[in-house]
Amino acid sequence: MRAEKNENKKKKTSLIYRLIIAVLLAVMVFSAWQIGKILWEYHQGTAAYEEIQQMAGGGPEEGEKQIDFDALKKKNKDVKAWLYSKGTPINYPVVQGEDNQYYLYRMFNGEYNGKGSLFIDYRCEKPFRDFNTIIYGHRMKDGSMFHELIEYRDKDYFEKHKTMDLVTPNREYDLHIFAVVTIPSDSSLYKYSFSSDAEKQAYLDEILSKSEVDMGVSVSAEDRIVMLSTCTYEYENARLVVYGKLVKKS
């Protein structure tokens, strides 16, 4: 009788082990599938943006290449600019939709993808002509889109990347980086409308007082600025913002 009980106990134990192993294998397979899905989405997004870069002319490297906005507009009429930072992955078209949701997870070609697009706040009525233009972009784990912005917390990085190129259909600009701040997603610094120079200057003073790095770049209410915003994770709904001022290329 005792031997029979021990045999039954062994069978139950063996069954439990098999169930545990089966569950663990299922979890591993599901996790591998999820990782593979993410990596494939990254691959598709990278390939799509490389195709767009070729369509546009490759990016404005040192002023040697012109952006083909006619070709870009045939692909997407929402294109407003091209942003390029030498020696970094930032080399993308900038769009503006009818809201701040559509391009959050849609690429320039309209396909759904976690990379989304670099897009201007829909409430900015005159992008790059008004005092402040807000551009959003994801901080992707593969280093793409606005992931590189986090590096501006490092003064040495800033010294090597003091400017970006911003090209519109009518103008070419140097974007001189002058501040990097960490703010909540509902911060009052997400401001796109200003009624006076005094209000603009107060806004700039607040930015400079919050900047995590002293860039040593002068900026005034007479300048036009660009606010580059992405996610960061120091606290819930935190955002990293890099500010630059527009200077027309000669």
C-alpha positions as CSV (number, residue, x, y, z in Angstrom):
1,M,0.0,0.0,0.0
2,R,2.8,2.4,0.9
3,A,4.6,1.6,-2.3
4,E,1.4,2.4,-4.3
5,K,1.0,5.7,-2.5
6,N,4.6,6.7,-3.2
7,E,4.1,5.8,-6.9
8,N,1.0,8.0,-7.1
9,K,2.9,10.8,-5.3
10,K,5.7,10.5,-7.8
11,K,3.2,10.6,-10.7
12,K,1.5,13.8,-9.3
13,T,4.9,15.4,-8.8
14,S,6.0,14.5,-12.3
15,L,2.8,15.9,-13.7
16,I,3.2,19.2,-11.8
17,Y,6.8,19.5,-13.1
18,R,5.6,18.9,-16.6
19,L,2.9,21.6,-16.3
20,I,5.4,24.1,-14.9
21,I,7.8,23.3,-17.8
22,A,5.0,23.7,-20.3
23,V,4.0,27.0,-18.8
24,L,7.6,28.3,-18.8
25,L,8.1,27.2,-22.4
26,A,4.8,29.0,-23.4
27,V,6.0,32.1,-21.7
28,M,9.4,31.9,-23.4
29,V,7.8,31.4,-26.8
30,F,5.4,34.3,-26.3
31,S,8.2,36.6,-25.1
32,A,10.4,35.6,-28.1
33,W,7.4,36.4,-30.4
34,Q,6.9,39.8,-28.8
35,I,10.6,40.6,-29.1
36,G,10.6,39.5,-32.7
37,K,7.6,41.5,-33.4
38,I,9.2,44.7,-32.0
39,L,12.5,44.1,-33.8
40,W,10.6,43.5,-37.1
41,E,8.7,46.7,-36.6
42,Y,11.9,48.6,-35.9
43,H,13.4,47.1,-39.1
44,Q,10.4,48.1,-41.2
45,G,10.5,51.6,-39.8
46,T,14.2,52.0,-40.4
47,A,13.8,50.8,-44.0
48,A,10.9,53.1,-44.6
49,Y,12.8,56.2,-43.4
50,E,15.9,55.2,-45.3
51,E,13.7,55.1,-48.4
52,I,12.3,58.6,-47.6
53,Q,15.8,59.9,-47.0
54,Q,16.9,58.7,-50.5
55,M,13.7,60.3,-52.0
56,A,14.6,63.6,-50.3
57,G,18.2,63.6,-51.5
58,G,19.9,62.0,-48.5
59,G,19.8,64.9,-46.1
60,P,21.4,68.3,-46.0
61,E,24.9,67.2,-45.1
62,E,27.0,70.4,-44.8
63,G,24.8,72.1,-47.3
64,E,25.9,69.8,-50.1
65,K,22.5,68.2,-50.7
66,Q,19.2,69.9,-51.3
67,I,16.0,68.5,-49.9
68,D,13.5,67.6,-52.7
69,F,10.3,68.9,-51.2
70,D,8.4,68.4,-54.4
71,A,9.0,64.7,-54.2
72,L,8.2,64.7,-50.5
73,K,4.9,66.6,-51.0
74,K,3.8,64.0,-53.6
75,K,4.3,61.4,-50.9
76,N,2.8,63.4,-48.0
77,K,1.3,66.9,-48.3
78,D,1.7,67.4,-44.5
79,V,5.5,67.8,-44.8
80,K,6.7,71.1,-43.3
81,A,10.5,70.7,-42.9
82,W,13.5,68.4,-42.7
83,L,15.6,68.1,-39.5
84,Y,19.2,66.9,-39.6
85,S,21.9,66.5,-37.0
86,K,25.3,65.6,-38.4
87,G,26.8,62.4,-37.0
88,T,23.5,61.3,-35.4
89,P,20.5,59.3,-36.5
90,I,18.4,62.5,-36.7
91,N,17.8,62.9,-40.4
92,Y,14.0,63.0,-40.8
93,P,11.1,64.9,-42.4
94,V,8.9,66.9,-40.1
95,V,5.2,66.9,-40.6
96,Q,2.1,68.6,-39.1
97,G,-1.3,66.9,-38.8
98,E,-4.7,68.0,-37.9
99,D,-4.1,66.8,-34.3
100,N,-1.3,65.5,-32.1
101,Q,-2.5,61.8,-32.4
102,Y,-2.3,60.8,-36.0
103,Y,1.5,61.0,-36.4
104,L,2.2,59.7,-32.9
105,Y,2.3,56.1,-34.3
106,R,2.2,56.7,-38.1
107,M,5.3,57.2,-40.2
108,F,5.7,59.8,-43.0
109,N,4.3,57.3,-45.5
110,G,1.2,56.9,-43.4
111,E,1.9,53.3,-42.2
112,Y,1.3,52.4,-38.6
113,N,4.6,51.9,-36.8
114,G,5.9,52.6,-33.2
115,K,8.5,55.0,-34.5
116,G,5.8,57.4,-35.6
117,S,7.0,60.7,-37.1
118,L,8.6,63.9,-36.0
119,F,5.6,66.2,-36.0
120,I,4.8,69.8,-35.2
121,D,2.1,70.6,-32.6
122,Y,-1.1,71.2,-34.6
123,R,-1.8,74.4,-32.7
124,C,1.3,76.1,-34.1
125,E,-0.3,78.2,-36.8
126,K,2.9,79.4,-38.5
127,P,5.6,76.9,-38.0
128,F,9.1,78.4,-37.9
129,R,7.7,81.9,-38.4
130,D,6.0,82.3,-35.0
131,F,8.2,82.7,-31.9
132,N,8.0,79.1,-30.8
133,T,7.5,75.9,-32.8
134,I,7.0,72.6,-30.9
135,I,8.2,69.4,-32.5
136,Y,7.5,66.0,-30.9
137,G,9.3,62.7,-31.5
138,H,9.6,59.3,-29.8
139,R,12.8,58.2,-28.0
140,M,13.2,54.8,-29.6
141,K,15.2,52.1,-28.0
142,D,17.0,51.4,-31.2
143,G,18.5,54.9,-31.1
144,S,16.3,56.3,-33.8
145,M,13.9,59.3,-34.0
146,F,14.6,61.7,-31.0
147,H,16.5,59.2,-28.8
148,E,19.7,61.2,-29.4
149,L,18.3,64.3,-27.6
150,I,19.0,62.8,-24.2
151,E,22.7,63.2,-25.0
152,Y,22.4,67.0,-24.7
153,R,22.6,66.5,-20.9
154,D,26.3,66.0,-21.5
155,K,28.3,69.2,-22.1
156,D,30.9,67.3,-24.1
157,Y,28.2,66.1,-26.5
158,F,26.8,69.6,-26.9
159,E,30.3,70.9,-27.8
160,K,30.3,68.4,-30.7
161,H,26.7,69.0,-31.8
162,K,26.0,72.7,-31.2
163,T,23.8,73.1,-34.2
164,M,21.3,71.1,-36.3
165,D,20.1,71.8,-39.8
166,L,16.5,72.7,-40.3
167,V,15.3,73.1,-43.9
168,T,11.8,74.3,-45.0
169,P,10.6,74.6,-48.6
170,N,11.6,78.3,-48.5
171,R,14.5,78.6,-46.1
172,E,17.5,76.9,-44.7
173,Y,18.4,77.4,-41.0
174,D,21.1,76.5,-38.5
175,L,19.3,75.5,-35.3
176,H,21.6,76.7,-32.5
177,I,21.0,74.6,-29.3
178,F,20.7,76.8,-26.2
179,A,19.0,74.8,-23.5
180,V,18.0,71.3,-22.3
181,V,15.3,70.9,-19.7
182,T,13.3,68.1,-18.1
183,I,9.6,68.9,-17.5
184,P,6.2,67.2,-17.0
185,S,4.1,66.5,-20.1
186,D,1.5,69.1,-18.9
187,S,4.2,71.9,-18.3
188,S,3.3,75.5,-19.1
189,L,6.4,75.5,-21.2
190,Y,4.5,73.8,-24.0
191,K,3.5,77.3,-25.1
192,Y,2.8,78.3,-28.7
193,S,1.1,81.7,-28.4
194,F,2.7,84.9,-27.1
195,S,1.2,88.3,-26.9
196,S,4.3,90.5,-26.3
197,D,8.1,90.6,-26.3
198,A,8.0,90.8,-22.5
199,E,6.1,87.5,-22.4
200,K,8.6,85.9,-24.8
201,Q,11.5,87.1,-22.7
202,A,10.0,85.8,-19.5
203,Y,9.5,82.4,-21.2
204,L,13.2,82.4,-22.3
205,D,14.3,83.4,-18.8
206,E,12.4,80.4,-17.3
207,I,13.9,78.0,-19.9
208,L,17.5,79.2,-19.2
209,S,17.0,79.1,-15.5
210,K,15.9,75.4,-15.8
211,S,18.5,74.3,-18.3
212,E,20.5,71.3,-17.1
213,V,23.6,72.5,-19.1
214,D,24.8,76.0,-19.6
215,M,25.2,76.2,-23.4
216,G,26.5,79.8,-23.4
217,V,24.2,80.7,-26.3
218,S,22.5,84.1,-26.3
219,V,18.8,84.2,-27.2
220,S,16.2,87.0,-27.1
221,A,12.6,87.8,-27.8
222,E,13.5,88.8,-31.3
223,D,14.6,85.3,-32.1
224,R,12.5,82.4,-33.3
225,I,12.9,79.2,-31.4
226,V,12.2,75.5,-31.8
227,M,11.2,73.1,-28.9
228,L,12.2,69.5,-29.6
229,S,10.3,67.2,-27.2
230,T,10.7,63.5,-26.3
231,C,10.0,61.1,-23.5
232,T,12.2,60.6,-20.5
233,Y,11.7,58.4,-17.5
234,E,12.9,60.1,-14.3
235,Y,9.3,60.3,-13.2
236,E,5.8,59.6,-14.6
237,N,5.0,61.6,-17.8
238,A,8.4,63.3,-17.8
239,R,9.6,64.9,-21.0
240,L,13.1,65.9,-22.2
241,V,13.1,69.1,-24.2
242,V,16.0,70.5,-26.2
243,Y,15.6,74.2,-27.4
244,G,17.3,75.8,-30.3
245,K,17.1,79.1,-32.1
246,L,16.7,79.5,-35.8
247,V,19.5,81.4,-37.7
248,K,19.1,81.7,-41.4
249,K,22.0,80.2,-43.4
250,S,23.9,82.8,-45.4
